[in-house]
Amino acid sequence: MWIVVWLTFLGAPLSDLFSSAHTVGADVLGGIGLAVFVAAYLVMVFRHTAKAFQPRVVCTMLLLLCGLAVLLSLTMGPAWLVLFVYVSVTAGAALPGPVSWGLIVAVTGVMALIGLHQEDATDLVTGLLVPALLGGFAMSGIRQLIRTTVELREARATVAELAANEERLRLARDLHDLLGHSLSLITLKSELAGRMLPGLPDRAAEQVADIERVSRQALKDVREAVTGYRRPTLPGELAGARTALAAAGVAAGLPADPPEAPPGGPLAEENEAALAWSLREAVTNVVRHSGARRCVIALTPRQTLAGPVLELTVEDDGDGASAAPYGNGLTGLGERLAAVGGTLETRASRKGFALVARVPAGPRGTPGDPGPGPGA
């Protein structure tokens, strides 16, 4: 839309075409030349700004625009000098900074020379100098901004791919470390038991018992590893919340990262997981049920009578009702929080609906952490 605004300057040549100041043939040729000029301008500004043409195509298109601007302004009159503004804007959009700056100044100079040699064009040239210069330099900045945005998106995609590859490598290393030794030992003992079985059945039975023990330990290690991989974390859920809210068209206000050191020390893994599940459930409800336009998420360390806690608040401006009975999601969430000594609270806020979850800060067993149980 910002680029299309510049098309308002075409009012002068269009008025000249319909003013009966030229012959019919001149008007037809002038209209064709103007249509070709505008088409080339739009192609260069829209297409090239997002995805660059080959240098040869850029030079050809710029020469075409410059040639049409010179030809039409010399043959049709001073009103057509405005085409040089478009040439200047195209130069800013198509060429890198230092090169475009020189061409913008050169195009503006050519416009001034042509205008000064035409009758009654001095005021028009004076009025076009600033739009030609500022338009070209502004478009050069816009081009750089667009290119930077594209590069940032590509870099973000690359970082995400690298992170996924690193996670795969970490999973492969962990599985190798967990299972490599155990499976090698099972294979060795199986071969040994097979050799002992005909003549030494008691010794073979001992090897089979060792195989069972090793396999059970390996299974236990794998389960613990998988549990660690599946456990949600606050940084991961914050990133997921940002993505989910943006996809649903909900304006989000949320912290970049959770507090590094809540009062009482780092959170226990179980407490962080419970708070992460709370965040996931709350954001899911906002996206699916609230009809909200804005959602604010806050993580606040607090000191309570029971000890230090980390408080999660998810507040939206939707039409959720705190008086409604808990569904399965919130009921299970309350049970999960209670298991780690936390609490769940929902209430109507000034703007809509709010969910507040609290978990004890600090590792398990520290003062202020009541631990799981009926009293929690």
C-alpha positions, 0 to 999 in steps of 0.5 A: 500500500505504501508503494501504491501511494506513489501512483497518485503522482500520475494525475499530472500525465493522465490529465495531460492525456485528456486535455486535448493538448495533443493529437490523437496519435500522440495521446495513443502513443503517450498512453501506451508508453505510460502503461508500459512505464507503470507496468515495469515500475510495479514489476520492479518494485514489488517483485524485485524487492522481495526476490531479486532479479538477475543484474542483467534484468535489473539494468534492462528494466532501469534503462527502459524506465529512464528511456521512457521518462526522457522520451515522454517528458521531451515529447509530451511536455513538462507534466510528464517530468513526474515519471522521474520520481518513479525512476528514482523510487525504482532505483532505490528498490532495485539497487544496493545502497551506494549504487542506488544513491548515486543513480537517484541523484543522477536521475533527479539531475536529468529531470532538472536539466530537462525541466529547465529547458522547457517553458513554464516548468521551473516551478514544477521541477522545484516541486519534484526535486524533493519527492524524487530525492526523498522517494528514492532514498526512502525506498532504498531504506525500505528495500534494506528493511525487507531484505533484513526481514527475509534474512532474519526469517531464514536465519530463524528457520535455520536455527530451528532446524539446527536445534532439531538436529541437535536434539536428535543427536542428543537423543542418539547419544543418550540412547547409545549410552543407555543401551549400548553397554546393556545390550552388549552385556546381554549379547555376551551373556546369552552366548555364554549361557548357550555354550554352558547349557548342555553341560552346566545348566546351573551356571547357564541359569545364573547367566540367564538371571543376569540377563534378566537383571540387566534387561530390567535395568536397561528398561528402567533407564529407557523409561526414565530417559523418555520421561525426561524427554516428555517432561514439559519445561517453562521455556518450551511452553512459553515458546509454544504459547507465543506460537499458538496465540499468534496463530489464533490471532490473539495479541500476546503479552508474555515474558521472554523467559521464566525467572532464572532464580525464584526465591528459594532457588531453582524449581524442582523438575516436578514443580516446573513440569506442573507449572508448564502443564498449567500454562499449556492448559490455560493457553489451550482454553484461551485459544479454543474457548475464550474468543479473546483478542488479547492474553497476558501471561506473567511469571511472578516470584512471591513470598507467602506464609507457606514459603516462596512460590512461583506464580503463573497468571494467564489473563484474557479479555474473553468471555470465560466464566470463573463460576462455571464448574471445572472441566476435565482439563482444569480438574486434572490440572488442580490435581497435578498442582496439588501433588507438588504442593501447589494451588490453582485458582480461577477468577473473573478479571476486569477484562475477562478471565484469569487463571492463577497457578502457584508452585513452591519454589526451590528443590523438593524438601526445602522449607516452604515446600509442604510436599505432596499429600492431603494437607497440600 
